[in-house]
Amino acid sequence: MRTRSKQRDARAIAHHYDVSNDFYALFLDPLMVYTCAYYRDPDGKLEQAQMDKLDLVCRKLRLRPGETLLDIGCGWGALSIWAAQHHGVRAHGVTLSRAQAEYAAERIRREGLEGRCLVEYRDFRDLPAEARYDKIAAVGVIEHVGIRNYPAFFGRVREMLADGGLYLNHGITHEFHWKRTSHTDFLYRYVFPNGDLAGLTETLTEMERARWEILDVEGLRLHYARTCRHWVERLEARADEARALVGERIYRTWRLYLTCSSAAFEGSSIGLYQVLMRKQRDRAGGTAPRTREDLYPPEGRFA
């Protein structure tokens, strides 16, 4: 994409995600999911809520056995592995964090998923021009793309998707009257060097300009407020271990960032939306989900 070098993006991602796998394991769930959980039970535990979120994404994409899934910015591989294990797809995850890729590769080997699931240290822009997937997900990626890069990003994702395929974009937005604050300055300087948030309407406009058909938009703001609260509570409970791993400065920085983020989601200055899109075969043809009923299993639990 035009206005950001791949080297700069890789450095920014490494700054945040290569802090230490062991550090993140202190406060994340056992699957190492570092994005908004989905609390079907308002008083539920983080572990179940993250499994529910992974399966919600898979169900929204209507994954079927034998399909191919591209997981852009796959983190520690949780979605790719879940999709391969529970939905029978051939999943391909890419991340700009070496630490994440190494962790995911080891977990894939341990779970016996070689040949069905692959996570690579790779910029998705470096995937072959002819690469095509039945379904694509980008969970927690749009925040790092840069607003001026939206046309190129959404255009490239569309190129890689098979005709009629579904794409799920899960990302943070700011509210319509948002203004830069000391909170955002702190985040951009110390936590997310390449962070850049747009409003929901601006993001949807760029999606439509890239010729996506928008099928479904779901707001999960309060889910992310609770997720961040859980993360900071878990981090504080293991403060001594965190300090031993990464030092006082990083511990305090992450504790502050998670606390401020929870408050910002609670107060609605920022939001979280999942947008499901389709690459049309043509304006009149193709199929699309009619309802949301199939997203929620009757037994009440995804796993």
N, C-alpha and C positions, 0 to 999 in steps of 0.2 A: 504494500500500500504506500501511497506517495509521500506522506509527510512524516513518517517515522521509519527509522532504519531498523532492520532486524536485530542488529547488534544492540541498539538502545533498548528495544523491547526485551531482549534476552537478559540484559543487565538489570532492568527494572523487575522482571519476574524473579530473577535470582535473589535480588535484594530482599524480597518478601518471603518467597517460598523455600529458599535454600537455607533458611536460618538454622534449622535442625529438624529432621524427621522426629527425633525423640521429643523435642520440645512440643511440636504440634500434637503428638500422641498423648501428652499430658491432659489436653482439654478437648480434643475431638473425640468422636465416637470410635468404636473399634474398627469401623470400615474406613476411617480417615476421610470423612466427607467434610469439606470446608466451604460449604454453601448453605443457603437457607434450608432448614428442615421443614417438614410438613406435619403439623400436629393435628391428627384426626381426633385425638383426645386432647382437649385444651390443657389438661393437667398432666399430659403424658411425658415420658422420659425422652431424652435426646436420642438414645440408641434406636428406639422404635420409630421415632419421628424421621430419622434419617433414612431408615429402610423404607418407610412409607413414601418419602420424597423420591428416592431412586425408582421405586416401582411406579409412582405417579408419572414420572417422566417417560418411562418405558411404555406405560399404557396410553399416554397422550400421543406418543409416536406410533401407536398400534403396531408394535414390533411383532414380527412373525418368525418362526424358526426358519433358518437358512438365509434371512435377510442380512445385508451388510449395514453396519452402523458406524459412522464417524463421530467420535467424541472429541470436539475441539477444546483444547485447554482442559485436559482430562484430570488434572490434579494427580492424586495418588492412585488413580485408576478405578475408583469405586463404581462409577456408573458403567464403565466398559465391562468390568468383571461381573457386575450384577446382571447386565443385559445378556451376557453370554451364558451365565449360570441359570438364570430363571426364565429367559425368553428365547434361548436357542439361536441367537444371532451370532454372526462373526463380527466381533467388535474391534475397532481400530482407534486407539486413543493417542493423541499427540499433546505434548507439553513442552514448555520452554524451561522447565526446571529439571536439571539433571538428577537432583535428589529425589524428586517425585518419580521420575522415569525408572530409576534404579529400584526404588521401593516397589513400584507396581510390577516390574518384571519379576522380582523375587516372589511376590504374592501370586502372580499368574503361574509361575513354576510350581509353587507350593500347592496351589489349588488344582493342578493338573489341567490347565486350560490352554496350554500351548497348541497352536493351530486353530484355536477358536477365538483367542483374544490376544491382541498385541498392543503394547504401549511403547511409544517411541519418544525420545528427546528430539523433537523436530518442530520447526515452525510450519504451521499448516499451509503457509504460502509456498513452501517448498515441496508440497505433494505434487506428484506428476500431473501435468496438464490434463491427461486423459483419465485421471482417477474419478470414479463414479461410485456413489453409495445410494442405497435404498432409503435410508433415513440419516439425519444429521442432528446432533445436539450441541449446543454451546451453552454451558452452564457456568455462570460467573465469569464470562469472557468479555462481554461488551464493555464493561467498565475499563478495560485496558486497551481498547481499540483506538480511541481518539475520535471525537465527533466528526472531524473533517475526513476521517477514513471510513465512515459508515458506508458511503456508496460503493467503494472498492470491496469492503468486507462482505456486505450483503450480496454483492454481485458475484464474488468468488464462491461463496457458499452455494449460491444458486447454480453455478456452473457445475459444481461437484455432485449435485443431487440428481437422481434419476427423474425423468418426467413423471409427474403425479406424486412424487415423494414428499414426505413431511419433514419439516425442520422446526425444532423447538429452541427458542432463544429465551434464556433465563437470566435476568440481570437487574441491577439496581438503577433507579432513575431518581432525579430530584423533582420536587414539586414545582408547579408552574411558576410561582413567584420567587423561586429560590435565588438567594444572593450569596456570594462567597463570604465565608466567615473564618474566624480563627480556627474552628474545628476542621474545615476543609484544608486550610493552609497547613495545619499540623499533619493531616493525613497525607497530603501530596508531598510534603517534605520528608517525613520520617517513615511512612508506612507504605504508600502506593505511589512511587515516583512517576508512574505513567497513568495515574488515575484520571478519568475524564467522564463526567456524568452528563447525560442529556435528560430532558423531560420525556414523558411517555409519548405525548403527541408528536414531538419532533422525531422520536425513534420510529414510531409507526409510519410517519410520512416517508422517511428514508426507506423503510421496508417496502412500502407501496411503490415508490419510485424505482426500486430495484425489481419490480414486477412480481412481488410475492402476493399471493392471496392470503389474507389474514383470516384464520378460522376461529381462533379462540384467544381471549386475553383474560388472565386471572391474576388478581392482586394478592400477594402473600406478605404484605408489609408487617402485620402483627406476628406472623410466623417468624419473621427474621428478628424482630425485637426479642422474642422469647429465645430464639436460637442463640443470639449474642449474650443474653443473660445467662443461659446455661454455660456457654463457653467461659465467660469471665468467672463464674462461680467455681467451675472446675479448675481453672487456672489458679485462682486464689487458694484453693484447697491444696494445691501442690506447689506453692510459691517457692519453698526451699529447693525443690528439685529443679524448678524452672531457672532460678538464679544460678544454680550449679551448672546448668547446661549452657545458658546463653548470657548470663551476667545480669546485673541489676538494671542496666539501662534498657535492654531489650524487654526484659520482663515488665518493667513499669510502662514502657511504650505500648506494648501489646495490651496490657491491662487497661490503660487509658483509652486506647483506640476501640476496644471491644465494648467498654462501658459507654463511651460517647456514641458509638454506633447503635447500641440498644436504645439509648435515649432518643436518638434522631429518628429511628424507625417508629418508636412509640409515639413521638410527637408529629410524625408524618412529614418532616422536612425532606426525607428520602423515602422511597418506596421500592418494592420488589415485584416484578411482573414476569410471568411466564407467557410468552406469545407463541402460539402454534400457527405455522404457516404451511402453505402447499405450493409446490411448483406446478402450475397448471399445464395440462396437456394442450388445452386450448380454452378459449373463453366459455365454451358451452359444455365441454365434456369433463371426464374425470369423476372421481368419487371423493367424498369428504364425510367425516363423522357427522351423524345426524344429531346426536345428543351426547351428554357426558355420562350417561348411565353406566356404560361399560367401564368407566374409569375406577369404579369403587366396588371391590369384590363383596359379595353378600355376606361372607363370614366376618367382615369388619376389620380384617387385618391383612396386610400385603404379605407378611412373612412372620 
